[in-house]
Amino acid sequence: MTSVLVITLLGLVLMPGLTIAFIPMSKSNTNEVATHANITRTTLLQKVREACQSEAVVAGHEFNPTGNSPEELVQACLGPTATGEVSGAKFHSALQEIYTQNRQVDDDFANSAAHHFNSEEFLQGRRLITDGMVTIKANIRKENFKAARETLGRVLHTLQDFYSHSNWVELGNTEPYINLIRPNLPLENLADANIATCNDCASGTCPNPILPNILQQKKLTSGYMGIFSSVKPKGKCSHGGTSDLTNTVNPRGGISKDEGRGGNMAFHNAAVRLATAASLQLLEDIRLAAGDKDFLRMMGIARSSVVCFVIDTTGSMSDDIDGVRELMYKIIDSKKGTQDEPSEYIMVPFNDPDFGPVTRTADANKMKRELSNLKANGGGDVPEMCFSGLQLALTSAPHSSEVFVFTDAGVKDIALKETILALVRSTKSTVSFYNTGSSRRRRRRSVESPFDIYKELAQASGGQAIQVSKKELPQATDVILDTSTSALVTVLQRARNPGRQETFSFILDESLKNITIYITGISLSFTLTDPAGVSQSSSEVNGKLGTIQTVGNLRRIRLNANKQTGTWKINIVSNQPYTLKVTGQSTMSFIYEFVKSFEGPHPGYAVLSGRPLTGQPATLMVSVIGRRGPSSLDVGSIALMTPAAAAEAVSNGTMADMGNGDILVTVDAVPEGEFVLILKGTDKVSNTEFQRQSTTQMSISKVNIQAAVDSSVEPGEAFKLPFSVLTKGSGGQYHISARNDRDFPMSFPESLTLTTGEYSNNTLTITPPLSTESGTDVTLTLEAKSSSGVDSNYIVLRLSVIKKITDFVPPLCEIVTVLADDCPRDLSKCGSFRWELSANLTDKNGTGIERIFLQQGNGTLSHTSLSAPIIQASYNASCCAQIVEVVAVDEVGNVGKCYHSIVRSGGPPAVTLSLPLWFCLLVSVLGMNS
């Protein structure tokens, strides 16, 4: 399960013996095949490495990864800038989101010719790519990085398929078709609809069945694919393969290069090379448009911790707000300059009837200013809009965030409860509640018992419900300091209701630091015992094993730094409900998704959105993260377990190594009720056993909802989203509900009549207001519930609102003068000499140049006002720095640049290139440009 990063990219993708290229994800070990995922992984890691290297040069520190795994790459990228542990979990999650959407195209859009450049749909396929690039750039500008990643995965799939499904390779092309990512350039010489393109191939395995006249005239064509029908235009090529019904219709056979078969191996290998080079071109365009910092943020190269607060601002919360403000200041000031410094600060106020807006920033000083302006006022009728504020937080914060809710009241918007549960499960975020209900509010407690609702949601997410007085609140917030840290992992989490005496065991490994045990509940006692048999009771505040802090219903035990590795035990005695949680800091972790197998032309695994279906095995894709890559871990078992059941049920899964740290887990007997994932194994670095547990509780359902988003949404335009609902339970009436976090108007059927085992097809319409800013993302939650309320399921989708743009022309850069005659040919004498360059940059009738920067060059760049019609740029450098590359980005992300080299010693004269980005990228890919 070794993760390999090879700078010579094509050497990785075309290892000897490879036979498969353009499949989403093989159902066997993908370490030895070139799948869509492997091509995407290779190119992403290369671009991340380049961006990290560039950032290191700017920051003045070295970039020296200790190995080739994603974990070691992110540690080298972030490590030199701060002390402390560096977790690769965010980077892994970002990569997996891109891979997931990449392979999802073969499931969600298997029959869409444009998504795969089948059936000669070149214009439609190119539009998917270029519209996607506009969406990605707009999302990055609005810091909607998850939406950007999802679109990126889909766009890369379509781009890669062009080289496998068209005849670009057979035409003798050795360079990527740059016009696919440049909508201002025409797609030329496309084969007409009535022109025959292929010879008949009775065997179905002819190496090149394309007609000679098509090759001679350089006509561009692609194979027709028929999943449900064998009909195709007369004389046209088929895609080929057993899933293509058209390949038995004359002309038979196919031109797909998805697989390397005997005679077409050279074409197959060339298609892989070009798909890799084209992916690099697209990623470079996005990187330059976004800038290295935001490109790396999109890729999850950031410290793990995010501080996210949801705060009740009604009149009685004045003391609480002061306490939260003081805590935030403490986090900001104490963690600055360390790996525990939060990568983002998020705050959502709520009141009644108002909630929001979201304040989200990476600037600690900006968050301090926002906090200083936070005041308590209003309210009065006790229940507040808590869940509305929490919904905004869950859709704004990165996945797997820790969210803290502060309130002294009940929930007014209880109708959002199922939406909150769906968002918690979808984002795998942890929600903890601090309830400081005053005596006035306790007398007016709602029928729903607010604190019980908070406990239910906290338990479902892996968080905690802490009940303290307003005076005690400052003492209880150490939990937030504990979790505002990089590399936080959960070792064990359990809940008992009703309470009973029970002994819980858990394994602590050598990598764990800052280990903390949390127990919530009343009228309880406990005894903690380490592997050597040393014990400490709950009455010993400062004992041999750790320090115990008690505030409200919370007990916090911080273990001493010299803890023993091995199996620990804690015995809890109580007849009241209680929860137990053990956490620590470690770079050993895992991420996971429930997946489903799909068939078709390119079978694979797709991520489930929603709960797994009953009556069948559960399948998960688990990605393990080791200290030195996944190969430094030996995974012993992965199981589903019920953490809150009266009698714990553990269902072990069978594991299949998929390569690169991915493990396919199949659980035949899924536990009843709510379950979590528990993983155990051995850390090869320290040779100690370890265990980790997921926090989000999941359960199975008899209901299934299917929907997929394949395009962006325009402001002011109605967007129609088809969705399907199925039940394996009793048929009848099912209630449909839909909510979005922007409160955009929607219409949808509020009830459906389902027949067991049959999908009901329906449509939801959502209309963003005309004033919606481009790049805004919308999180849509769609739920279906039986009339009895016994069974339900959900799906969570993201839509991007993008204004239509007409400017696709990159800025122009023209070099005016170069003064380098004084530079000596002998580089050993270059130190005392300098050279200069001047250039004019313009966006002509475009949206205007937004920024100008150096992509290569160690000199000084200056320029006149960006608002001028023609911007004059000047560059001055030592003669030892012989290359310069100036980049200009316009308001919508089009990229242009000019390149100049003064290299003259023993070779050709100096080179000047005043060219758009696409040509510079092409030169770079071909190795002509350093």
GISUL-V516091 format. One record per helix or strand of 3 or more residues. SS is the DSSP state (hx for helix, st for strand). FROM is the first residue (numbers start at 1). LEN is the number of residues. Records with the same first field share a line. If there is no record, write none. Layout:
BEGIN
SS = FROM-LEN, FROM-LEN
END
This chain:
BEGIN
hx = 9-5, 30-3, 36-24, 70-10, 89-20, 113-4, 122-20, 145-21, 178-4, 212-5, 245-4, 262-29, 292-7, 315-21, 364-9, 386-11, 414-14, 439-5, 450-12, 473-4, 478-6, 630-3, 827-6, 917-9
st = 306-7, 344-7, 355-7, 402-6, 430-6, 465-3, 488-9, 502-7, 513-9, 525-5, 535-3, 546-6, 554-6, 566-8, 578-8, 589-10, 604-4, 618-8, 633-9, 650-3, 654-6, 662-6, 675-9, 688-6, 703-5, 718-10, 732-9, 745-3, 751-4, 760-8, 776-11, 792-10, 812-8, 834-9, 849-8, 860-4, 871-8, 883-8, 895-7, 911-6
END
